[in-house]
C-alpha cells in the first residue's frame, strides 16, 4: 500500500512538473519603420522623393511560446527587402531573444508606397546594408524583443474566411494582334493589366479568395493578435509621392476597431501578410471601372471588406489552450536566368542611345536594358531561402518571391496541414515566380529582369516546401 501511495505521489509530482511546459504564451508588438521624408518612393519604374507620410509604416511582430519551442512572425510594410537585411535582423533577434533563424519568419507586404529596403543592385548579395536597411533590421529586432516582453498566457485558434470580390487575375489573353510588343521587341501571349474593351478574351488564371486567419486571445477572452493572409498584390491609389502602408495597414486599424481592441494592455496587434498574389490585383478588367472616390478611397474599401470577412470567420473559431509549434528552414539551389549575348548587345545599344526629349526609347526599354546588364554579371546560381512553420493544425510556407496564385493553391491542396497559407516576399526578394506554364505565355512577370529564376523554379520550390511540411507532420 505504501508503495502504491509512493507511485501515485510520484506520478502527480511528474504531472505537476510538466504542467508549466504546457502553458501557451503569446505576445505582439509593432515597430515604426517609416523612412524620412525625401527618400525615394519605390514601386514604379521612376522612383521620386517622398513629400508626405500619409500613414506610418510598421514591422508587426508576433511571438508564440508553447513551453517547448518559441517562434516569431514579422510582417513589414515594405515593397520587399534584401536577404542581407533579413539576415542582419535575424542575427539581432537571436542575440536579443534567443529565437533561432529557422523559427523567425519575416516577410514584406509589398506596399508600393514605401522606400526601398532592397539593395542598390538587387541581384547582388555582396553590397553593404544601407542606412535605412540597418534601421529596419534593428527595428525588427526591437519589435520581436518587445513582443517577447509582452508574452502572456493565451489561447489560439484559426479559421478561413472568403472575400472574392477584391481579387482578380491581372493577366489576360487578348485578341490576336492586339498585345503590344514587350521591351525586348517580342510579342507575348498575355498582357498584364490590359486596357479594358472588346479586345479582351479571358483571364489567364484563377484567383484565391480565402482570408486565412490565426487568432490569439488572452485567457479572459480579450483579442491579443490576429495574423491574416490574403492573396492580393496591393491596391494603390495613394496621394502623389506619399508614404503609405496601402490597404495592409488600414486593414489592421479597421480590424482593431471592429474587435473593440484599442488601447489594451498588453496591446492588440493585427497583421496582414501578402499571400500568393504575383498575378492578382483588385481590378476587374471585364467591367467599366467605377468612378474614383479620390486618393485612398479604394484602399479603405478593400481593407474594410477584408476586415469584415475576417471578423465573420473569427466567429466560428474554436480556441485551444495549447498547440504544437515547429519550424523548418532550407536553402534550395536554383539556376539563375542569364541574358544571351544578343540580349546584352541589345541592352548596351539601348543605353548608348542619346536620351532625346520626345525620343522613342521608352522608360521600360531603359529599365530592362539596365537590368539585363546587371544580370549579365550576377552569379549563375541562387541559394533560395525557404521556410515553413507549424502552428497547431496550420501550416505556413514562406517564399522570397512574388509568387503566382497557382503555386499557393497547389500548396494548400497538397499540404498535410489544413489550413495552409503562404507568405510571399519572405526572407528576401528574388523577383516574380511564374509557373512554367506562365513562362510559356510570356508577359511582364516573366520578362528577364522581372523574373530571374530558372523556368522550373516554382515546381522545385513547391516540392521542397511540401517536403518540409511533411517533415513537420512526421515529427508529431
C-alpha positions as a Python dict, from the first residue, in 0.01 Angstrom:
ca = {
    (1, 'X'): (0, 0, 0),
    (2, 'X'): (283, 238, 90),
    (3, 'X'): (445, 157, -246),
    (4, 'X'): (120, 239, -430),
    (5, 'X'): (90, 571, -247),
    (6, 'X'): (453, 645, -336),
    (7, 'X'): (395, 584, -709),
    (8, 'X'): (77, 793, -709),
    (9, 'X'): (259, 1076, -537),
    (10, 'X'): (548, 1046, -782),
    (11, 'X'): (312, 1048, -1080),
    (12, 'X'): (134, 1357, -950),
    (13, 'X'): (470, 1527, -899),
    (14, 'X'): (571, 1447, -1256),
    (15, 'X'): (243, 1583, -1393),
    (16, 'X'): (286, 1892, -1180),
    (17, 'X'): (641, 1937, -1305),
    (18, 'X'): (521, 1907, -1666),
    (19, 'X'): (230, 2147, -1634),
    (20, 'X'): (436, 2467, -1674),
    (21, 'X'): (573, 2342, -2008),
    (22, 'X'): (217, 2309, -2136),
    (23, 'X'): (138, 2674, -2089),
    (24, 'X'): (85, 2859, -2415),
    (25, 'X'): (206, 3219, -2433),
    (26, 'X'): (165, 3487, -2697),
    (27, 'X'): (290, 3843, -2727),
    (28, 'X'): (278, 4104, -3001),
    (29, 'X'): (426, 4444, -3074),
    (30, 'X'): (482, 4691, -3357),
    (31, 'X'): (794, 4883, -3455),
    (32, 'X'): (775, 5202, -3661),
    (33, 'X'): (987, 5169, -3978),
    (34, 'X'): (876, 5489, -4155),
    (35, 'X'): (1158, 5633, -4368),
    (36, 'X'): (1245, 6007, -4359),
    (37, 'X'): (1057, 6233, -4597),
    (38, 'X'): (1270, 6281, -4906),
    (39, 'X'): (1370, 5919, -4956),
    (40, 'X'): (1253, 5775, -5291),
    (41, 'X'): (914, 5605, -5308),
    (42, 'X'): (963, 5272, -5485),
    (43, 'X'): (710, 5059, -5666),
    (44, 'X'): (727, 5212, -6013),
    (45, 'X'): (999, 5237, -6275),
    (46, 'X'): (1073, 5602, -6197),
    (47, 'X'): (1108, 5647, -5817),
    (48, 'X'): (1067, 6001, -5684),
    (49, 'X'): (1131, 6159, -5346),
    (50, 'X'): (854, 6133, -5087),
    (51, 'X'): (693, 6459, -4982),
    (52, 'X'): (446, 6336, -4720),
    (53, 'X'): (381, 6050, -4480),
    (54, 'X'): (12, 5967, -4506),
    (55, 'X'): (35, 5680, -4257),
    (56, 'X'): (329, 5527, -4074),
    (57, 'X'): (496, 5204, -4182),
    (58, 'X'): (545, 4925, -3929),
    (59, 'X'): (710, 4593, -3863),
    (60, 'X'): (431, 4398, -3692),
    (61, 'X'): (565, 4121, -3470),
    (62, 'X'): (407, 3813, -3311),
    (63, 'X'): (581, 3566, -3076),
    (64, 'X'): (434, 3229, -2973),
    (65, 'X'): (573, 3005, -2699),
    (66, 'X'): (433, 2665, -2605),
    (67, 'X'): (693, 2583, -2341),
    (68, 'X'): (883, 2363, -2585),
    (69, 'X'): (954, 2599, -2873),
    (70, 'X'): (930, 2971, -2937),
    (71, 'X'): (855, 3109, -3286),
    (72, 'X'): (826, 3464, -3419),
    (73, 'X'): (648, 3609, -3723),
    (74, 'X'): (720, 3958, -3856),
    (75, 'X'): (530, 4137, -4135),
    (76, 'X'): (690, 4459, -4263),
    (77, 'X'): (526, 4742, -4456),
    (78, 'X'): (781, 4727, -4737),
    (79, 'X'): (781, 4661, -5111),
    (80, 'X'): (1040, 4394, -5037),
    (81, 'X'): (1374, 4362, -4864),
    (82, 'X'): (1716, 4221, -4943),
    (83, 'X'): (1814, 3890, -4791),
    (84, 'X'): (2114, 4064, -4629),
    (85, 'X'): (1877, 4288, -4432),
    (86, 'X'): (1671, 3995, -4307),
    (87, 'X'): (1989, 3807, -4218),
    (88, 'X'): (2104, 4102, -4007),
    (89, 'X'): (1763, 4124, -3841),
    (90, 'X'): (1777, 3751, -3764),
    (91, 'X'): (2123, 3789, -3610),
    (92, 'X'): (1998, 4068, -3386),
    (93, 'X'): (1679, 3880, -3292),
    (94, 'X'): (1873, 3570, -3187),
    (95, 'X'): (2122, 3779, -2989),
    (96, 'X'): (1841, 3962, -2805),
    (97, 'X'): (1582, 3687, -2763),
    (98, 'X'): (1744, 3351, -2835),
    (99, 'X'): (1494, 3279, -3115),
    (100, 'X'): (1694, 3100, -3389),
    (101, 'X'): (1674, 3185, -3758),
    (102, 'X'): (1464, 2885, -3854),
    (103, 'X'): (1190, 2991, -3612),
    (104, 'X'): (1179, 3355, -3728),
    (105, 'X'): (959, 3420, -4033),
    (106, 'X'): (994, 3769, -4183),
    (107, 'X'): (805, 3896, -4486),
    (108, 'X'): (704, 4217, -4665),
    (109, 'X'): (353, 4332, -4751),
    (110, 'X'): (454, 4470, -5093),
    (111, 'X'): (313, 4818, -5048),
    (112, 'X'): (416, 5026, -5349),
    (113, 'X'): (430, 5340, -5134),
    (114, 'X'): (741, 5275, -4926),
    (115, 'X'): (1110, 5349, -4958),
    (116, 'X'): (1346, 5074, -5063),
    (117, 'X'): (1489, 4810, -4830),
    (118, 'X'): (1635, 4638, -5137),
    (119, 'X'): (2000, 4681, -5227),
    (120, 'X'): (2106, 4929, -5495),
    (121, 'X'): (2184, 4626, -5709),
    (122, 'X'): (1905, 4386, -5611),
    (123, 'X'): (2083, 4098, -5784),
    (124, 'X'): (2387, 4118, -5555),
    (125, 'X'): (2439, 3971, -5207),
    (126, 'X'): (2770, 4148, -5157),
    (127, 'X'): (2654, 4506, -5105),
    (128, 'X'): (2674, 4653, -4754),
    (129, 'X'): (2348, 4746, -4585),
    (130, 'X'): (2218, 5095, -4646),
    (131, 'X'): (2136, 5324, -4356),
    (132, 'X'): (1766, 5251, -4398),
    (133, 'X'): (1819, 4873, -4416),
    (134, 'X'): (2023, 4886, -4096),
    (135, 'X'): (1745, 5087, -3932),
    (136, 'X'): (1474, 4839, -4036),
    (137, 'X'): (1679, 4538, -3920),
    (138, 'X'): (1722, 4700, -3579),
    (139, 'X'): (1353, 4787, -3556),
    (140, 'X'): (1255, 4427, -3642),
    (141, 'X'): (1477, 4302, -3361),
    (142, 'X'): (1335, 4558, -3120),
    (143, 'X'): (979, 4464, -3218),
    (144, 'X'): (1039, 4093, -3161),
    (145, 'X'): (1207, 4172, -2829),
    (146, 'X'): (908, 4379, -2722),
    (147, 'X'): (672, 4101, -2830),
    (148, 'X'): (870, 3863, -2606),
    (149, 'X'): (838, 4114, -2322),
    (150, 'X'): (460, 4118, -2384),
    (151, 'X'): (419, 3739, -2359),
    (152, 'X'): (113, 3639, -2157),
    (153, 'X'): (-88, 3317, -2119),
    (154, 'X'): (-307, 3291, -2429),
    (155, 'X'): (-548, 3081, -2628),
    (156, 'X'): (-514, 3024, -3003),
    (157, 'X'): (-746, 2935, -3288),
    (158, 'X'): (-762, 2956, -3665),
    (159, 'X'): (-1011, 2980, -3945),
    (160, 'X'): (-1063, 3067, -4310),
    (161, 'X'): (-1294, 3334, -4447),
    (162, 'X'): (-1358, 3449, -4802),
    (163, 'X'): (-1358, 3782, -4983),
    (164, 'X'): (-1391, 3701, -5355),
    (165, 'X'): (-1490, 4050, -5471),
    (166, 'X'): (-1147, 4210, -5433),
    (167, 'X'): (-925, 3962, -5618),
    (168, 'X'): (-894, 3930, -5996),
    (169, 'X'): (-633, 3772, -6219),
    (170, 'X'): (-445, 4057, -6384),
    (171, 'X'): (-302, 3860, -6678),
    (172, 'X'): (-534, 3839, -6978),
    (173, 'X'): (-548, 3670, -7315),
    (174, 'X'): (-630, 3925, -7583),
    (175, 'X'): (-745, 3902, -7943),
    (176, 'X'): (-472, 3809, -8185),
    (177, 'X'): (-261, 4104, -8290),
    (178, 'X'): (-364, 4331, -8002),
    (179, 'X'): (-93, 4251, -7744),
    (180, 'X'): (171, 4526, -7771),
    (181, 'X'): (544, 4441, -7805),
    (182, 'X'): (740, 4386, -7485),
    (183, 'X'): (1054, 4594, -7409),
    (184, 'X'): (1273, 4337, -7586),
    (185, 'X'): (1074, 4364, -7909),
    (186, 'X'): (888, 4035, -7875),
    (187, 'X'): (515, 3966, -7861),
    (188, 'X'): (371, 3794, -7553),
    (189, 'X'): (62, 3574, -7548),
    (190, 'X'): (-91, 3756, -7250),
    (191, 'X'): (-95, 4112, -7117),
    (192, 'X'): (-69, 4226, -6757),
    (193, 'X'): (-320, 4497, -6661),
    (194, 'X'): (-463, 4518, -7014),
    (195, 'X'): (-671, 4805, -7150),
    (196, 'X'): (-1041, 4742, -7100),
    (197, 'X'): (-1251, 4686, -7407),
    (198, 'X'): (-1352, 4447, -7681),
    (199, 'X'): (-1000, 4307, -7731),
    (200, 'X'): (-1007, 4113, -7404),
    (201, 'X'): (-1067, 3739, -7428),
    (202, 'X'): (-1031, 3584, -7080),
    (203, 'X'): (-813, 3590, -6766),
    (204, 'X'): (-503, 3371, -6785),
    (205, 'X'): (-552, 3205, -6447),
    (206, 'X'): (-756, 3165, -6127),
    (207, 'X'): (-772, 3362, -5801),
    (208, 'X'): (-765, 3266, -5434),
    (209, 'X'): (-1042, 3441, -5237),
    (210, 'X'): (-951, 3291, -4899),
    (211, 'X'): (-862, 3502, -4596),
    (212, 'X'): (-660, 3272, -4371),
    (213, 'X'): (-658, 3368, -4003),
    (214, 'X'): (-469, 3279, -3685),
    (215, 'X'): (-624, 3446, -3381),
    (216, 'X'): (-485, 3488, -3030),
    (217, 'X'): (-683, 3576, -2716),
    (218, 'X'): (-593, 3637, -2356),
    (219, 'X'): (-733, 3378, -2114),
    (220, 'X'): (-1022, 3611, -2031),
    (221, 'X'): (-1115, 3639, -2399),
    (222, 'X'): (-965, 3974, -2497),
    (223, 'X'): (-822, 3992, -2853),
    (224, 'X'): (-444, 3976, -2841),
    (225, 'X'): (-334, 3939, -3203),
    (226, 'X'): (-460, 3831, -3545),
    (227, 'X'): (-240, 3716, -3832),
    (228, 'X'): (-429, 3727, -4162),
    (229, 'X'): (-321, 3628, -4512),
    (230, 'X'): (-484, 3734, -4840),
    (231, 'X'): (-363, 3691, -5197),
    (232, 'X'): (-398, 4049, -5319),
    (233, 'X'): (-95, 4220, -5473),
    (234, 'X'): (-164, 4570, -5335),
    (235, 'X'): (-433, 4834, -5400),
    (236, 'X'): (-266, 5169, -5473),
    (237, 'X'): (-447, 5494, -5539),
    (238, 'X'): (-241, 5683, -5282),
    (239, 'X'): (-151, 6051, -5290),
    (240, 'X'): (135, 6161, -5513),
    (241, 'X'): (474, 6092, -5350),
    (242, 'X'): (306, 5975, -5028),
    (243, 'X'): (446, 5715, -4793),
    (244, 'X'): (167, 5469, -4708),
    (245, 'X'): (120, 5111, -4590),
    (246, 'X'): (-157, 5070, -4852),
    (247, 'X'): (-455, 4851, -4757),
    (248, 'X'): (-244, 4632, -4527),
    (249, 'X'): (-212, 4898, -4257),
    (250, 'X'): (-571, 5016, -4294),
    (251, 'X'): (-690, 4656, -4256),
    (252, 'X'): (-502, 4633, -3925),
    (253, 'X'): (-656, 4956, -3796),
    (254, 'X'): (-1005, 4856, -3911),
    (255, 'X'): (-982, 4509, -3756),
    (256, 'X'): (-875, 4658, -3425),
    (257, 'X'): (-1176, 4889, -3440),
    (258, 'X'): (-1419, 4609, -3528),
    (259, 'X'): (-1290, 4393, -3242),
    (260, 'X'): (-1304, 4679, -2990),
    (261, 'X'): (-938, 4616, -2910),
    (262, 'X'): (-798, 4969, -2895),
    (263, 'X'): (-558, 5077, -2619),
    (264, 'X'): (-528, 4742, -2449),
    (265, 'X'): (-253, 4629, -2218),
    (266, 'X'): (-96, 4408, -2346),
    (267, 'X'): (-155, 4570, -2685),
    (268, 'X'): (-359, 4412, -2962),
    (269, 'X'): (-171, 4377, -3291),
    (270, 'X'): (-327, 4291, -3627),
    (271, 'X'): (-109, 4170, -3915),
    (272, 'X'): (-193, 4128, -4284),
    (273, 'X'): (56, 3923, -4484),
    (274, 'X'): (73, 3905, -4862),
    (275, 'X'): (-26, 3565, -4997),
    (276, 'X'): (41, 3428, -5344),
    (277, 'X'): (-59, 3739, -5537),
    (278, 'X'): (202, 3766, -5813),
    (279, 'X'): (-67, 3760, -6081),
    (280, 'X'): (-357, 3901, -5877),
    (281, 'X'): (-489, 4253, -5818),
    (282, 'X'): (-826, 4409, -5736),
    (283, 'X'): (-911, 4539, -6084),
    (284, 'X'): (-1183, 4362, -6280),
    (285, 'X'): (-1081, 4439, -6637),
    (286, 'X'): (-1400, 4287, -6776),
    (287, 'X'): (-1601, 4580, -6637),
    (288, 'X'): (-1601, 4956, -6677),
    (289, 'X'): (-1417, 5099, -6377),
    (290, 'X'): (-1621, 5278, -6113),
    (291, 'X'): (-1562, 5649, -6071),
    (292, 'X'): (-1276, 5707, -5829),
    (293, 'X'): (-1359, 5843, -5487),
    (294, 'X'): (-1017, 6005, -5463),
    (295, 'X'): (-689, 5902, -5305),
    (296, 'X'): (-712, 5618, -5051),
    (297, 'X'): (-1083, 5552, -5118),
    (298, 'X'): (-1024, 5213, -5278),
    (299, 'X'): (-772, 5121, -5007),
    (300, 'X'): (-1035, 5189, -4740),
    (301, 'X'): (-1297, 4989, -4929),
    (302, 'X'): (-1074, 4683, -4971),
    (303, 'X'): (-946, 4699, -4613),
    (304, 'X'): (-1298, 4716, -4474),
    (305, 'X'): (-1424, 4428, -4689),
    (306, 'X'): (-1135, 4201, -4588),
    (307, 'X'): (-1161, 4304, -4221),
    (308, 'X'): (-1535, 4228, -4221),
    (309, 'X'): (-1467, 3887, -4376),
    (310, 'X'): (-1204, 3825, -4107),
    (311, 'X'): (-1441, 3912, -3822),
    (312, 'X'): (-1712, 3691, -3971),
    (313, 'X'): (-1471, 3396, -3992),
    (314, 'X'): (-1344, 3455, -3638),
    (315, 'X'): (-1694, 3391, -3502),
    (316, 'X'): (-1653, 3025, -3592),
    (317, 'X'): (-1311, 2978, -3434),
    (318, 'X'): (-1266, 2727, -3151),
    (319, 'X'): (-977, 2834, -2927),
    (320, 'X'): (-724, 2599, -2769),
    (321, 'X'): (-507, 2638, -2460),
    (322, 'X'): (-202, 2470, -2611),
    (323, 'X'): (-81, 2368, -2958),
    (324, 'X'): (240, 2223, -3102),
    (325, 'X'): (488, 2458, -3272),
    (326, 'X'): (753, 2361, -3524),
    (327, 'X'): (966, 2515, -3799),
    (328, 'X'): (1195, 2427, -4087),
    (329, 'X'): (1442, 2644, -4283),
    (330, 'X'): (1610, 2533, -4604),
    (331, 'X'): (1813, 2669, -4893),
    (332, 'X'): (1726, 2549, -5242),
    (333, 'X'): (1993, 2588, -5510),
    (334, 'X'): (1840, 2710, -5836),
    (335, 'X'): (1985, 2812, -6170),
    (336, 'X'): (1966, 3182, -6247),
    (337, 'X'): (1838, 3305, -6582),
    (338, 'X'): (2113, 3484, -6770),
    (339, 'X'): (2090, 3714, -7074),
    (340, 'X'): (2211, 3583, -7409),
    (341, 'X'): (2495, 3763, -7589),
    (342, 'X'): (2237, 3903, -7829),
    (343, 'X'): (2033, 4044, -7543),
    (344, 'X'): (2344, 4201, -7389),
    (345, 'X'): (2420, 4370, -7722),
    (346, 'X'): (2063, 4500, -7738),
    (347, 'X'): (2080, 4635, -7384),
    (348, 'X'): (2410, 4812, -7442),
    (349, 'X'): (2271, 4965, -7759),
    (350, 'X'): (1965, 5098, -7577),
    (351, 'X'): (2176, 5261, -7306),
    (352, 'X'): (2423, 5405, -7557),
    (353, 'X'): (2148, 5594, -7740),
    (354, 'X'): (2125, 5969, -7670),
    (355, 'X'): (1829, 6042, -7438),
    (356, 'X'): (1637, 6286, -7657),
    (357, 'X'): (1333, 6475, -7535),
    (358, 'X'): (1039, 6321, -7715),
    (359, 'X'): (1259, 6031, -7834),
    (360, 'X'): (1131, 5681, -7897),
    (361, 'X'): (1326, 5498, -7622),
    (362, 'X'): (1071, 5408, -7354),
    (363, 'X'): (1118, 5402, -6978),
    (364, 'X'): (1061, 5026, -6990),
    (365, 'X'): (1331, 4973, -7250),
    (366, 'X'): (1582, 5166, -7042),
    (367, 'X'): (1484, 4987, -6721),
    (368, 'X'): (1514, 4641, -6873),
    (369, 'X'): (1835, 4725, -7054),
    (370, 'X'): (1987, 4827, -6719),
    (371, 'X'): (1858, 4510, -6553),
    (372, 'X'): (1994, 4297, -6836),
    (373, 'X'): (2348, 4429, -6789),
    (374, 'X'): (2330, 4378, -6412),
    (375, 'X'): (2211, 4020, -6462),
    (376, 'X'): (2499, 3956, -6701),
    (377, 'X'): (2737, 3987, -6406),
    (378, 'X'): (2514, 3816, -6147),
    (379, 'X'): (2602, 3469, -6008),
    (380, 'X'): (2484, 3173, -6222),
    (381, 'X'): (2313, 3003, -5928),
    (382, 'X'): (2097, 3124, -5640),
    (383, 'X'): (2058, 2974, -5293),
    (384, 'X'): (1692, 3048, -5227),
    (385, 'X'): (1582, 3064, -4861),
    (386, 'X'): (1259, 2873, -4791),
    (387, 'X'): (1074, 2831, -4465),
    (388, 'X'): (778, 2651, -4310),
    (389, 'X'): (606, 2687, -3975),
    (390, 'X'): (362, 2460, -3800),
    (391, 'X'): (119, 2630, -3558),
    (392, 'X'): (-126, 2373, -3430),
    (393, 'X'): (-307, 2235, -3734),
    (394, 'X'): (-193, 2528, -3950),
    (395, 'X'): (94, 2515, -4199),
    (396, 'X'): (267, 2834, -4314),
    (397, 'X'): (506, 2849, -4610),
    (398, 'X'): (745, 3135, -4688),
    (399, 'X'): (877, 3210, -5038),
    (400, 'X'): (1107, 3506, -5121),
    (401, 'X'): (929, 3590, -5446),
    (402, 'X'): (615, 3749, -5588),
    (403, 'X'): (451, 3408, -5609),
    (404, 'X'): (179, 3320, -5858),
    (405, 'X'): (-156, 3211, -5717),
    (406, 'X'): (-135, 2867, -5881),
    (407, 'X'): (161, 2781, -5655),
    (408, 'X'): (-28, 2889, -5344),
    (409, 'X'): (-335, 2688, -5441),
    (410, 'X'): (-123, 2377, -5501),
    (411, 'X'): (44, 2411, -5161),
    (412, 'X'): (-295, 2449, -4993),
    (413, 'X'): (-426, 2139, -5167),
    (414, 'X'): (-125, 1911, -5108),
    (415, 'X'): (-12, 2023, -4763),
    (416, 'X'): (-64, 1777, -4475),
    (417, 'X'): (-176, 2074, -4264),
    (418, 'X'): (-520, 2226, -4303),
    (419, 'X'): (-536, 2514, -4346),
    (420, 'X'): (-206, 2610, -4511),
    (421, 'X'): (-115, 2951, -4647),
    (422, 'X'): (193, 3121, -4787),
    (423, 'X'): (380, 3441, -4706),
    (424, 'X'): (524, 3576, -5030),
    (425, 'X'): (826, 3811, -5041),
    (426, 'X'): (969, 3645, -4728),
    (427, 'X'): (1335, 3619, -4621),
    (428, 'X'): (1450, 3817, -4925),
    (429, 'X'): (1344, 3931, -5271),
    (430, 'X'): (1415, 3729, -5586),
    (431, 'X'): (1159, 3868, -5830),
    (432, 'X'): (844, 3710, -5968),
    (433, 'X'): (774, 3337, -5955),
    (434, 'X'): (560, 3233, -6252),
    (435, 'X'): (483, 2869, -6315),
    (436, 'X'): (638, 2701, -6622),
    (437, 'X'): (300, 2728, -6795),
    (438, 'X'): (301, 3104, -6746),
    (439, 'X'): (658, 3129, -6874),
    (440, 'X'): (520, 2987, -7199),
    (441, 'X'): (267, 3270, -7215),
    (442, 'X'): (518, 3548, -7151),
    (443, 'X'): (406, 3881, -7008),
    (444, 'X'): (557, 4128, -6762),
    (445, 'X'): (604, 3882, -6478),
    (446, 'X'): (816, 3651, -6698),
    (447, 'X'): (1046, 3914, -6851),
    (448, 'X'): (1414, 3875, -6771),
    (449, 'X'): (1480, 4135, -6502),
    (450, 'X'): (1134, 4095, -6352),
    (451, 'X'): (1199, 3722, -6319),
    (452, 'X'): (1549, 3577, -6276),
    (453, 'X'): (1495, 3222, -6152),
    (454, 'X'): (1500, 2917, -6379),
    (455, 'X'): (1177, 2827, -6556),
    (456, 'X'): (1120, 2521, -6333),
    (457, 'X'): (1175, 2720, -6011),
    (458, 'X'): (812, 2713, -5893),
    (459, 'X'): (796, 2334, -5937),
    (460, 'X'): (1116, 2280, -5737),
    (461, 'X'): (1013, 2529, -5467),
    (462, 'X'): (673, 2363, -5424),
    (463, 'X'): (832, 2019, -5397),
    (464, 'X'): (1083, 2137, -5133),
    (465, 'X'): (816, 2314, -4927),
    (466, 'X'): (594, 2005, -4931),
    (467, 'X'): (892, 1800, -4810),
    (468, 'X'): (943, 2047, -4524),
    (469, 'X'): (574, 2040, -4433),
    (470, 'X'): (583, 1660, -4445),
    (471, 'X'): (886, 1656, -4216),
    (472, 'X'): (699, 1859, -3955),
    (473, 'X'): (395, 1633, -3986),
    (474, 'X'): (611, 1324, -3941),
    (475, 'X'): (758, 1474, -3623),
    (476, 'X'): (421, 1465, -3444),
}
